[in-house]
Amino acid sequence: MAPHPLYNPAILCLIFGNSVLLACVDPCLGDTEGSNNLLNQLDTFFTLMFMLDIIFKAISLGLIMGYDSYLSDNWNILDFVLV
């Protein structure tokens, strides 16, 4: 099964956006103060998007069983552990 041609670029944009978001967090402010409050809400959005990515791939490829299953690829295992 071939993924949609825009799927991987969309995931890469999410990764880039999340990286920018992490760089914008002000460690001097509390989690609910100022801009960190908005950034925490956006972080929740990115986490949900990455979890949906895992769920969609696990459903389409199979989680464990099979040659091309989700957890048969080392990059997917890393992705699964990090998310």
DSSP file (Angstrom, degrees, kcal/mol; ACC not computed):
  #  RESIDUE AA STRUCTURE BP1 BP2  ACC     N-H-->O    O-->H-N    N-H-->O    O-->H-N    TCO  KAPPA ALPHA  PHI   PSI    X-CA   Y-CA   Z-CA
    1    1 A M              0   0    0      0, 0.0    59,-0.0     0, 0.0     0, 0.0   0.000 360.0 360.0 360.0 127.6    0.0    0.0    0.0
    2    2 A A        -     0   0    0      1,-0.0     2,-0.0     0, 0.0     0, 0.0  -0.782 360.0-127.2 -95.2 133.4    1.5    3.4   -1.0
    3    3 A P        -     0   0    0      0, 0.0    -1,-0.0     0, 0.0     5,-0.0  -0.312  39.4 -82.6 -72.9 162.3    0.9    6.4    1.2
    4    4 A H    >>  -     0   0    0      1,-0.1     3,-1.9     2,-0.1     4,-0.6  -0.386  41.1-119.5 -60.5 141.3   -0.6    9.6   -0.1
    5    5 A P  T 34 S+     0   0    0      0, 0.0    -1,-0.1     0, 0.0     3,-0.1   0.733 112.9  49.7 -60.0 -22.2    2.2   11.7   -1.7
    6    6 A L  T 3> S+     0   0    0      1,-0.1     4,-1.9     2,-0.1     5,-0.2   0.488  88.6  86.2 -93.9  -2.9    1.6   14.5    0.8
    7    7 A Y  H <> S+     0   0    0     -3,-1.9     4,-2.2     2,-0.2     5,-0.2   0.964  91.4  41.6 -64.4 -54.1    1.6   12.3    3.9
    8    8 A N  H  X S+     0   0    0     -4,-0.6     4,-2.4     1,-0.2     5,-0.2   0.908 115.1  50.2 -64.7 -42.8    5.4   12.4    4.5
    9    9 A P  H  > S+     0   0    0      0, 0.0     4,-2.1     0, 0.0    -1,-0.2   0.886 110.2  52.1 -61.5 -34.8    5.8   16.1    3.8
   10   10 A A  H  X S+     0   0    0     -4,-1.9     4,-2.0     2,-0.2    -2,-0.2   0.918 110.1  47.6 -66.0 -41.9    2.9   16.8    6.1
   11   11 A I  H  X S+     0   0    0     -4,-2.2     4,-2.4     1,-0.2    -1,-0.2   0.897 110.6  52.2 -64.9 -40.1    4.6   14.8    8.9
   12   12 A L  H  X S+     0   0    0     -4,-2.4     4,-2.5     1,-0.2    -1,-0.2   0.876 108.1  51.4 -64.1 -36.6    7.9   16.6    8.3
   13   13 A C  H  X S+     0   0    0     -4,-2.1     4,-2.9     2,-0.2    -1,-0.2   0.890 109.4  50.5 -65.9 -38.6    6.2   20.0    8.6
   14   14 A L  H  X S+     0   0    0     -4,-2.0     4,-2.5     2,-0.2    -2,-0.2   0.912 110.7  49.0 -63.3 -41.7    4.7   18.8   11.9
   15   15 A I  H  X S+     0   0    0     -4,-2.4     4,-2.0     2,-0.2    -2,-0.2   0.926 113.4  46.6 -63.2 -44.7    8.1   17.8   13.1
   16   16 A F  H  X S+     0   0    0     -4,-2.5     4,-2.3     2,-0.2    -2,-0.2   0.932 113.1  49.2 -63.0 -46.1    9.6   21.2   12.0
   17   17 A G  H  X S+     0   0    0     -4,-2.9     4,-2.3     1,-0.2    -2,-0.2   0.893 110.9  49.9 -61.1 -40.7    6.8   23.1   13.6
   18   18 A N  H  X S+     0   0    0     -4,-2.5     4,-2.3     2,-0.2    -1,-0.2   0.872 109.2  52.2 -66.1 -36.9    7.1   21.2   16.9
   19   19 A S  H  X S+     0   0    0     -4,-2.0     4,-1.6     2,-0.2    -2,-0.2   0.910 110.4  47.4 -65.3 -42.0   10.9   21.9   16.9
   20   20 A V  H  X S+     0   0    0     -4,-2.3     4,-1.1     1,-0.2    -2,-0.2   0.914 110.8  53.1 -63.5 -42.3   10.3   25.6   16.4
   21   21 A L  H >X S+     0   0    0     -4,-2.3     3,-0.7     1,-0.2     4,-0.6   0.916 107.6  50.2 -58.6 -45.3    7.7   25.4   19.2
   22   22 A L  H >< S+     0   0    0     -4,-2.3     3,-0.6     1,-0.2    -1,-0.2   0.838 108.0  53.8 -64.4 -32.5   10.1   23.8   21.6
   23   23 A A  H 3< S+     0   0    0     -4,-1.6    -1,-0.2     1,-0.2    -2,-0.2   0.735 104.7  56.2 -73.1 -21.3   12.7   26.5   20.8
   24   24 A C  H << S+     0   0    0     -4,-1.1    -1,-0.2    -3,-0.7    -2,-0.2   0.582  77.6 113.3 -87.5 -10.8   10.2   29.2   21.7
   25   25 A V    <<  -     0   0    0     -4,-0.6     3,-0.0    -3,-0.6    11,-0.0  -0.424  63.0-139.3 -66.8 132.5    9.4   28.0   25.2
   26   26 A D    >   -     0   0    0     -2,-0.1     3,-1.2     1,-0.1    -1,-0.1  -0.839   9.2-162.1 -94.3 110.6   10.7   30.5   27.9
   27   27 A P  T 3  S+     0   0    0      0, 0.0    -1,-0.1     0, 0.0     4,-0.1   0.691  86.8  63.7 -68.3 -16.3   12.2   28.4   30.7
   28   28 A C  T 3  S+     0   0    0      2,-0.1     2,-0.2    -3,-0.0    -3,-0.0   0.727  95.0  71.1 -78.5 -21.3   11.9   31.4   33.1
   29   29 A L  S <  S-     0   0    0     -3,-1.2     2,-0.0     1,-0.1     5,-0.0  -0.606  88.8-110.8 -92.5 155.3    8.1   31.5   32.9
   30   30 A G    >   -     0   0    0     -2,-0.2     3,-1.1     1,-0.1     6,-0.2  -0.254  36.6 -99.0 -73.7 171.4    5.9   28.9   34.4
   31   31 A D  T 3  S+     0   0    0      1,-0.2     9,-0.3     5,-0.1    -1,-0.1   0.781 123.2  38.8 -64.8 -27.1    3.9   26.4   32.3
   32   32 A T  T 3  S+     0   0    0      8,-0.1     2,-0.4     5,-0.1    -1,-0.2   0.301  96.5 101.4-107.5  10.0    0.7   28.5   32.5
   33   33 A E  S X> S-     0   0    0     -3,-1.1     3,-1.4     4,-0.1     4,-0.5  -0.772  87.1 -44.3 -99.9 138.9    2.3   32.0   32.3
   34   34 A G  H >> S-     0   0    0     -2,-0.4     3,-1.0     1,-0.3     4,-0.7  -0.074 121.7  -6.6  54.3-135.1    2.3   34.2   29.2
   35   35 A S  H 3> S+     0   0    0      1,-0.2     4,-2.4     2,-0.2    -1,-0.3   0.717 123.5  73.3 -70.5 -21.8    3.2   32.6   25.9
   36   36 A N  H <> S+     0   0    0     -3,-1.4     4,-2.3     1,-0.2    -1,-0.2   0.819  90.5  59.8 -63.7 -28.4    4.1   29.3   27.5
   37   37 A N  H <X S+     0   0    0     -3,-1.0     4,-1.7    -4,-0.5    -1,-0.2   0.945 109.0  41.9 -63.3 -47.6    0.4   28.7   28.1
   38   38 A L  H  X S+     0   0    0     -4,-0.7     4,-2.4     1,-0.2    -2,-0.2   0.906 113.5  53.4 -64.3 -42.0   -0.3   28.9   24.3
   39   39 A L  H  X S+     0   0    0     -4,-2.4     4,-2.1     1,-0.2    -1,-0.2   0.863 106.9  52.1 -63.3 -35.7    2.8   26.8   23.6
   40   40 A N  H  X S+     0   0    0     -4,-2.3     4,-1.7    -9,-0.3    -1,-0.2   0.881 109.3  49.7 -67.6 -37.4    1.7   24.1   25.9
   41   41 A Q  H  X S+     0   0    0     -4,-1.7     4,-1.7     2,-0.2    -2,-0.2   0.902 111.9  47.9 -66.6 -40.2   -1.7   23.9   24.2
   42   42 A L  H  X S+     0   0    0     -4,-2.4     4,-2.5     1,-0.2    -2,-0.2   0.858 107.2  57.1 -66.9 -34.5    0.1   23.7   20.8
   43   43 A D  H  X S+     0   0    0     -4,-2.1     4,-2.5     1,-0.2    -1,-0.2   0.888 104.4  52.0 -62.5 -38.9    2.4   21.0   22.2
   44   44 A T  H  X S+     0   0    0     -4,-1.7     4,-2.3     2,-0.2    -1,-0.2   0.908 108.7  51.3 -62.7 -41.5   -0.8   19.0   23.1
   45   45 A F  H  X S+     0   0    0     -4,-1.7     4,-2.2     2,-0.2    -2,-0.2   0.939 111.1  46.9 -59.5 -48.6   -1.9   19.4   19.5
   46   46 A F  H  X S+     0   0    0     -4,-2.5     4,-2.4     1,-0.2     5,-0.2   0.900 110.5  52.7 -63.0 -40.6    1.4   18.2   18.1
   47   47 A T  H  X S+     0   0    0     -4,-2.5     4,-2.2     1,-0.2    -1,-0.2   0.922 109.7  48.6 -61.2 -43.7    1.5   15.2   20.4
   48   48 A L  H  X S+     0   0    0     -4,-2.3     4,-2.3     2,-0.2    -1,-0.2   0.891 110.4  51.4 -62.7 -39.7   -2.0   14.2   19.3
   49   49 A M  H  X S+     0   0    0     -4,-2.2     4,-1.9     2,-0.2    -2,-0.2   0.905 111.0  47.6 -64.6 -40.7   -1.0   14.5   15.6
   50   50 A F  H  X S+     0   0    0     -4,-2.4     4,-1.9     2,-0.2    -1,-0.2   0.862 110.9  51.6 -69.3 -34.6    2.1   12.3   16.2
   51   51 A M  H  X S+     0   0    0     -4,-2.2     4,-2.5    -5,-0.2    -2,-0.2   0.897 108.7  51.0 -67.3 -39.1   -0.1    9.8   18.1
   52   52 A L  H  X S+     0   0    0     -4,-2.3     4,-3.0     2,-0.2     5,-0.2   0.875 106.5  55.9 -63.7 -36.4   -2.5    9.7   15.1
   53   53 A D  H  X S+     0   0    0     -4,-1.9     4,-2.3     2,-0.2    -2,-0.2   0.933 109.7  45.4 -58.9 -46.7    0.4    9.1   12.8
   54   54 A I  H  X S+     0   0    0     -4,-1.9     4,-2.7     2,-0.2    -2,-0.2   0.927 113.9  48.9 -63.3 -44.9    1.4    6.1   14.8
   55   55 A I  H  X S+     0   0    0     -4,-2.5     4,-2.4     2,-0.2    -2,-0.2   0.926 112.1  48.0 -63.4 -45.3   -2.2    4.8   15.0
   56   56 A F  H  X S+     0   0    0     -4,-3.0     4,-2.5     1,-0.2     5,-0.2   0.916 114.8  45.5 -62.2 -43.0   -2.7    5.2   11.2
   57   57 A K  H  X S+     0   0    0     -4,-2.3     4,-2.8    -5,-0.2     5,-0.4   0.903 112.4  50.8 -67.4 -39.9    0.6    3.5   10.4
   58   58 A A  H  X S+     0   0    0     -4,-2.7     4,-1.6    -5,-0.2    -2,-0.2   0.885 113.5  45.8 -65.8 -37.6   -0.1    0.7   12.8
   59   59 A I  H  < S+     0   0    0     -4,-2.4    -2,-0.2    -5,-0.2    -1,-0.2   0.926 118.1  41.5 -69.7 -44.1   -3.6    0.1   11.3
   60   60 A S  H  < S+     0   0    0     -4,-2.5    -2,-0.2    -5,-0.2    -3,-0.2   0.859 129.1  27.7 -75.0 -34.4   -2.4    0.2    7.7
   61   61 A L  H  < S-     0   0    0     -4,-2.8    -3,-0.2    -5,-0.2    -2,-0.2   0.664 111.8-109.7 -98.5 -19.1    0.8   -1.8    8.2
   62   62 A G     <  -     0   0    0     -4,-1.6     8,-3.7    -5,-0.4     9,-0.3   0.153  23.0-110.8  90.2 142.0   -0.1   -4.0   11.1
   63   63 A L  S    S-     0   0    0      6,-0.2     8,-2.3     7,-0.2     9,-0.1   0.964  91.5 -16.7 -75.8 -52.1    1.5   -3.4   14.5
   64   64 A I  S    S+     0   0    0      6,-0.2     5,-0.2     7,-0.1     2,-0.1   0.730 110.0  82.6-124.2 -44.5    3.7   -6.5   15.0
   65   65 A M  S    S+     0   0    0      3,-0.1     5,-0.1     6,-0.0     7,-0.1  -0.432  75.7  35.4 -76.6 139.6    2.9   -9.3   12.7
   66   66 A G  S >  S-     0   0    0     -2,-0.1     3,-0.9     1,-0.1    -5,-0.0  -0.134  87.2 -83.7 107.1 161.0    4.2   -9.4    9.1
   67   67 A Y  T 3  S+     0   0    0      1,-0.2    -1,-0.1    -2,-0.1    -2,-0.0   0.891 126.2  35.9 -68.2 -41.8    7.2   -8.5    7.1
   68   68 A D  T 3  S+     0   0    0     -7,-0.1    -1,-0.2    -3,-0.1    -2,-0.1   0.023  87.3 142.7-102.1  26.9    6.2   -4.9    6.6
   69   69 A S    X   -     0   0    0     -3,-0.9     3,-1.4    -5,-0.2     4,-0.4  -0.175  64.2-106.5 -67.6 163.7    4.6   -4.3   10.0
   70   70 A Y  G >  S+     0   0    0     -8,-3.7     3,-1.0     1,-0.3     6,-0.2   0.901 117.9  45.1 -58.2 -46.2    5.0   -1.1   11.9
   71   71 A L  G 3  S+     0   0    0     -8,-2.3    -1,-0.3    -9,-0.3    -7,-0.1   0.328  95.0  77.3 -87.0   9.8    7.4   -2.4   14.5
   72   72 A S  G <  S+     0   0    0     -3,-1.4     2,-0.5    -9,-0.1    -1,-0.2   0.587  83.1  76.8 -88.2 -10.2    9.6   -4.2   12.0
   73   73 A D  S <> S-     0   0    0     -3,-1.0     4,-1.9    -4,-0.4     3,-0.2  -0.871  74.9-145.6-102.4 128.3   11.2   -0.9   10.9
   74   74 A N  H  > S+     0   0    0     -2,-0.5     4,-2.2     1,-0.2     5,-0.2   0.841  99.7  55.1 -63.0 -34.3   13.8    0.5   13.3
   75   75 A W  H  > S+     0   0    0      1,-0.2     4,-2.4     2,-0.2    -1,-0.2   0.887 108.1  49.4 -65.7 -37.7   12.8    4.1   12.5
   76   76 A N  H  > S+     0   0    0     -3,-0.2     4,-2.8     2,-0.2    -2,-0.2   0.858 108.1  53.3 -69.1 -34.6    9.2    3.3   13.5
   77   77 A I  H  X S+     0   0    0     -4,-1.9     4,-2.4     2,-0.2    -2,-0.2   0.936 110.7  47.0 -64.0 -44.9   10.4    1.8   16.7
   78   78 A L  H  X S+     0   0    0     -4,-2.2     4,-2.4     2,-0.2    -2,-0.2   0.923 113.0  49.2 -60.5 -44.9   12.3    5.0   17.5
   79   79 A D  H  X S+     0   0    0     -4,-2.4     4,-2.2     1,-0.2    -2,-0.2   0.915 110.9  50.3 -59.9 -44.6    9.2    7.0   16.6
   80   80 A F  H  < S+     0   0    0     -4,-2.8    -2,-0.2     1,-0.2    -1,-0.2   0.900 112.4  46.5 -61.9 -43.4    7.0    4.8   18.8
   81   81 A V  H  < S+     0   0    0     -4,-2.4    -1,-0.2     1,-0.2    -2,-0.2   0.894 114.0  47.6 -68.9 -40.1    9.3    5.2   21.8
   82   82 A L  H  <        0   0    0     -4,-2.4    -2,-0.2     1,-0.2    -1,-0.2   0.867 360.0 360.0 -71.7 -36.4    9.7    8.9   21.4
   83   83 A V     <        0   0    0     -4,-2.2    -1,-0.2    -5,-0.2    -2,-0.2   0.492 360.0 360.0 -78.9 360.0    6.0    9.7   21.0
